[in-house]
Each structure stands twice: as C-alpha cells, then as structure tokens.
Amino acid sequence: MSKPPLTLLLAAPRGFCAGVDRAIKIVEMALEKWGAPVYVRHEIVHNKYVVDGLREKGAVFVEELEECPDDRPVIFSAHGVPKAVPAEAAKRELVFVDATCPLVSKVHIEAERHAENGLQMVMIGHAGHPETIGTMGQLPEGEVLLVEVPEDVASLEVRDPEKLAFVTQTTLSVDDTAEIVAALKARFPAIVGPHKEDICYATTNRQEAVKAIAPRADALLVVGAPNSSNSRRLVEVASRAGSGYAQLVQRASDIDWRALEGIGSVGVTAGASAPEVLIEEVIDAFRSRYNVTVEMVETAQERVEFKVPRVLREPA
C-alpha cells in the first residue's frame, strides 16, 4: 500500500540556542577536567534526553546546594540562581561553575543597576520558574514584584509609582509580554524598561518561525519538555497564529497519530533546549507513515556563540 503524501514544514531556527549549547558544554568539560561525579544544581537545561545523557556520563543532578558534597565541583544551571547560592558555595569553599546563560545574566545586571538607582523592580515572568526565582533572587526579598498576566498590573502595590523599572524572563511569548508592558506603561507612565527587549534572540526567532509556518500547516508539533517555558510558548504561538492542532511532544513516541489522521501538512519545530537528534527522530517517524516532502522555512540565521568560563579552559 502506498503511503499518503505529507509536506513537512521544518522551522529554522529551531532547537538548541547558544546558551543551552554552552551550558551542556560546561558540564561535559567539567567532567573531563575533574572526572565524575560533577554535581549540577537543578536540571542544566529543561530536556530529559539531555539530562539523562549527562547523567550517564557522571553528572549528578540535585535541587539544592546542601545536597552537594564539599569535595566535588558543582555547576549552576543555565536558568540562573539567586545570589544566595554562589554566596553559600563560596562560604563552603566549593569549586563551582556558573552556567547561567549570558542573556539571563544581562537581566540580573539590569535588575541590580535599577535597584542601585533607587528603583523598585517589576518582573514579568512565571512564578516558580527557575529563571524567575534566580532573577528575583538578585535583590533582597520584596524588592521585586512579579506580574504574570496583564490583569496582575492593576493590583500591584508599589512604593513609589515614579520610581519603577521592569525586567522580563527571557523565554516568554513576545506578544503576551508586549500586552503586559503596555499595561505597566499605562498605569505607571514613568516606569523604566530595558534598553533592548529582555526576551532573548532565540526565543524571539523560534516564535517568528512558528508564526510563518502555522497558517500553512494542518498541525504543528513542538519538540520540547513540558517544563520548558520557551517550548510551551511555541505551542501557544502556533495556536494563535492559525494552527488548528498544536502539540508539545518530548519524543516521536509522544505523537498522537490519531489526531493527525487526514492531514496534508505538518509543521515541526523545537524549543531551545531540544537537541536535533529528537527532531530527526520525529521526522523519521513521519517518513515511516507518509511519503514526506521536507520544506525548510527559514526566518532568521543565528550565529551567536558564548564562551565557556575561563576555569574550564585552563588545565586542571
């Protein structure tokens, strides 16, 4: 029986960003330099396949610093950590490497600079997400107010409406964030924003690629983890941009084939912490069921690279 035809619209850019690439490299280089085990506070990036692969090489993932022994190196995840964490590591004289994405570190520096200028901070982000916890933890308790949706702005209790600034989580929906920023500026006209949008280039680029594909695809699959903020935003962006069916899948085995019956085109993209091997796995799964024509939809080119910390480039 001949396979039905299917056009697969493959997003570019997709998958790994420079910050994720750097974070994974940091763990691998730490294992090379110091041997196993190397401890990692929180998942280095939000992807089970990546984390399991590093675990097999000798990385031990923990939630808190107190779970790390004194005699082994510890790495902080790409999402960033509150200031208290490196301070505690230094107090214990631990060898530690900070794998915080440089674009997240930029937000941390912004928040501190505004605070030094006497401004109270508003953070646009998701409660409980490690990046939000890390950014809010750069300043003393209560100095950063969190807003998640435009409706939160009305109930904000600020010290002085004339002395406010805002920062954002780097992995948010560009459109949702614009709505919240508009609400903040309407209520607090004097609020100071970042010179350049905090939402990182990779998040923005992946959302733009999805917007280009969604209206043309009968369905759109996002390869990514359920705890990955930028991956979940891609699903939301796809739905809003006209995709009748948008689904997050961790691997090819998660695809709901019944939901895809009768489709003629499907878009495929991946969150910033999903490796290309998982995207290829999804494409192969489609090839086994359909006569696939792959069309690349490129909306941007990425040439960003971040150096790993000097301590890993020096001999042991």
C-alpha positions in Angstrom: 0.0 0.0 0.0 1.4 3.4 -0.9 2.0 5.9 1.8 -0.1 9.1 1.8 1.8 12.3 0.8 2.8 14.8 3.5 4.5 18.1 3.4 6.7 18.6 6.5 7.4 22.3 7.1 10.6 22.4 9.2 11.3 25.6 11.2 14.6 27.3 11.1 15.9 28.4 13.5 14.8 25.6 15.9 16.3 23.6 18.8 19.4 24.4 20.7 20.3 28.1 21.3 23.8 29.4 22.2 23.1 29.5 26.0 21.9 25.8 26.1 24.9 24.8 23.9 27.3 26.5 26.3 25.6 25.0 29.4 25.9 21.4 28.1 29.5 22.0 27.1 30.2 23.3 30.6 29.0 20.1 32.2 30.9 17.9 29.7 34.2 20.0 30.1 33.8 19.8 33.9 33.6 16.0 33.7 36.7 15.9 31.5 38.6 18.3 33.8 37.6 16.9 37.3 36.2 13.5 36.5 32.9 12.1 37.7 30.8 12.9 39.7 30.2 16.5 39.0 27.1 17.9 40.7 24.6 20.1 38.9 22.1 22.3 40.8 18.8 21.9 39.0 18.4 20.4 35.5 21.2 22.1 33.5 18.6 22.7 30.7 14.9 21.6 30.6 15.2 18.4 28.5 15.0 14.9 29.8 17.1 13.4 26.9 19.9 15.9 27.5 19.8 15.5 31.3 19.8 11.7 31.1 22.7 11.7 28.6 24.8 13.9 31.0 23.8 11.7 34.0 25.2 8.6 32.1 28.5 10.5 31.8 28.7 11.1 35.5 26.7 14.3 36.3 24.6 14.2 39.4 21.5 16.5 39.4 20.3 17.9 42.7 17.8 20.6 43.6 19.7 22.3 46.4 23.3 23.1 47.2 23.1 21.3 50.5 22.8 18.0 48.6 26.3 18.6 47.2 29.4 17.3 49.0 32.2 19.7 49.8 34.8 17.8 47.7 33.2 17.8 44.3 32.6 20.6 41.8 29.1 22.0 41.4 27.5 23.7 38.3 24.6 26.1 38.4 22.0 25.7 35.6 21.5 27.8 32.5 18.4 29.4 34.1 20.4 31.3 36.7 20.4 31.2 40.5 19.6 33.6 43.3 22.6 35.5 44.7 22.5 33.5 47.9 23.5 30.3 46.1 27.0 31.3 44.9 27.5 33.1 48.2 26.8 29.9 50.1 29.1 27.9 47.7 31.9 30.4 48.3 31.3 30.1 52.0 31.7 26.4 51.8 34.8 26.8 49.6 33.2 24.7 46.9 34.6 24.6 43.4 31.6 26.0 41.3 31.0 26.9 37.7 28.1 29.2 36.8 26.4 28.0 33.5 23.8 30.8 33.7 23.0 31.9 30.1 24.8 35.3 29.5 21.5 36.7 28.3 19.9 35.8 31.7 23.0 37.3 33.5 22.3 40.5 31.5 18.8 40.7 33.1 20.4 40.1 36.5 22.8 43.0 36.0 19.9 45.2 34.8 17.9 44.5 37.9 20.8 45.3 40.2 21.6 48.5 38.3 18.0 49.7 38.6 18.0 48.9 42.3 21.2 50.9 42.8 19.4 53.8 41.2 16.7 53.6 43.8 14.1 52.0 41.5 11.7 49.2 42.7 11.7 46.3 40.2 8.7 44.6 38.5 9.5 41.3 36.9 7.4 39.9 34.1 7.7 36.1 34.4 6.2 32.8 35.5 6.0 32.1 39.3 8.1 29.1 40.3 10.2 29.0 37.1 13.9 28.7 37.9 14.8 31.7 35.8 12.2 33.9 37.6 13.4 32.6 41.0 17.0 33.4 40.0 16.3 36.9 38.8 14.1 37.9 41.7 16.8 36.4 44.0 19.4 39.0 42.8 17.8 41.6 45.1 16.6 41.5 48.7 13.2 39.9 49.5 10.3 42.1 48.5 12.3 44.3 46.2 11.0 42.6 43.0 7.3 42.4 42.3 6.1 39.6 39.9 3.5 40.0 37.2 2.4 37.0 35.1 -0.6 38.4 33.1 -1.8 42.0 32.3 -4.5 41.7 34.9 -1.8 41.5 37.6 -0.8 45.1 36.9 -3.9 46.6 38.4 -3.3 45.0 41.8 0.4 45.9 42.1 1.3 47.8 45.3 4.4 49.8 44.7 6.4 52.1 47.0 6.6 55.0 44.5 5.0 55.0 41.0 7.6 57.4 39.9 10.5 55.1 40.8 9.9 51.8 39.0 11.6 49.6 36.4 10.8 46.3 34.8 12.7 43.3 33.5 11.4 40.1 31.9 12.1 36.4 31.9 14.0 35.6 28.6 11.7 32.8 27.4 8.3 34.5 27.3 5.8 35.0 24.5 6.8 38.2 22.7 3.1 39.1 22.1 2.0 38.3 25.7 4.9 40.3 27.1 4.0 43.3 24.9 0.5 43.3 26.4 1.9 43.3 30.0 4.4 46.1 29.2 1.6 48.2 27.7 -0.5 47.7 30.9 2.5 48.7 33.1 3.2 51.8 31.0 -0.5 52.8 31.1 -0.6 52.6 34.9 2.9 53.7 35.6 4.0 56.2 32.8 7.4 56.8 34.4 8.4 53.1 34.5 11.8 52.4 33.0 12.2 49.4 30.7 15.3 47.6 29.3 17.3 49.3 26.5 16.7 46.3 24.5 14.0 43.6 25.0 14.9 41.1 27.6 13.3 38.2 25.7 16.3 36.5 24.1 17.0 36.3 20.4 16.5 32.6 20.3 13.0 32.7 21.9 12.0 35.5 19.5 13.4 33.8 16.4 11.7 30.5 17.2 8.4 32.2 17.8 8.7 34.1 14.4 9.4 30.8 12.6 6.3 29.3 14.1 4.2 32.3 13.1 5.5 31.8 9.5 4.6 28.1 9.4 1.4 27.9 11.5 -1.1 29.3 8.9 0.2 26.8 6.3 0.2 23.7 8.4 -2.7 21.4 9.3 -0.9 20.6 12.5 2.2 21.8 14.3 4.4 19.8 16.6 6.9 21.4 19.1 9.6 19.1 20.3 10.4 20.0 23.9 9.9 19.3 27.5 6.7 20.1 29.5 8.7 22.1 32.0 10.4 24.2 29.2 8.9 27.7 29.2 10.1 28.6 25.7 8.7 25.3 24.3 5.3 25.8 25.8 5.2 29.3 24.5 5.8 27.9 21.0 2.6 25.8 21.2 0.6 28.9 22.3 2.1 31.0 19.5 1.2 28.3 16.9 -2.4 28.1 18.1 -2.8 31.9 17.9 -1.1 32.0 14.5 -3.7 29.8 13.0 -2.6 26.2 13.6 -5.7 24.0 14.1 -3.7 21.5 16.1 -0.5 22.4 18.0 1.1 19.8 20.4 4.2 19.6 22.6 6.0 16.3 22.2 9.1 15.2 24.1 9.9 12.5 21.6 8.4 10.8 18.5 6.8 8.2 20.8 4.5 11.0 22.2 2.9 11.8 18.8 -0.8 11.2 18.8 -1.2 9.8 15.3 -5.0 9.5 15.5 -5.2 13.3 16.0 -3.2 13.7 12.7 -5.3 11.5 10.5 -6.1 13.0 7.1 -3.5 15.8 7.4 -1.6 17.0 4.3 1.0 19.2 6.0 2.6 19.4 9.4 5.0 22.0 10.9 7.8 20.8 13.1 9.9 23.0 15.4 11.8 22.5 18.7 12.3 24.5 21.9 15.7 26.0 22.7 16.7 23.0 24.9 15.7 20.2 22.5 18.6 18.5 20.6 18.5 18.0 16.8 18.5 14.2 17.3 15.0 14.3 18.7 13.8 16.4 15.7 15.3 13.9 13.4 13.5 11.1 15.3 10.2 12.9 14.7 10.9 13.3 11.0 11.8 9.6 10.7 8.5 8.7 12.4 6.6 10.7 9.8 8.7 9.1 7.0 7.7 5.6 8.2 4.0 6.5 7.8 3.9 9.1 5.0 5.6 9.9 1.7 7.3 13.0 3.2 8.5 16.1 1.3 10.5 18.3 3.7 10.4 22.1 3.2 12.6 24.3 5.3 11.0 27.5 6.4 13.9 29.8 7.5 13.0 33.2 9.0 16.4 34.0 10.6 20.0 32.9 10.8 21.7 32.5 14.2 25.5 32.9 14.6 25.6 33.6 18.3 28.2 31.8 20.4 29.1 32.1 24.0 32.5 31.3 25.5 32.7 28.8 28.4 34.1 30.1 31.7 37.9 30.5 31.9 38.2 28.0 34.7 37.2 25.2 32.2 39.7 26.4 29.6 42.6 26.2 32.0 44.3 22.9 32.7 43.4 21.1 35.9 
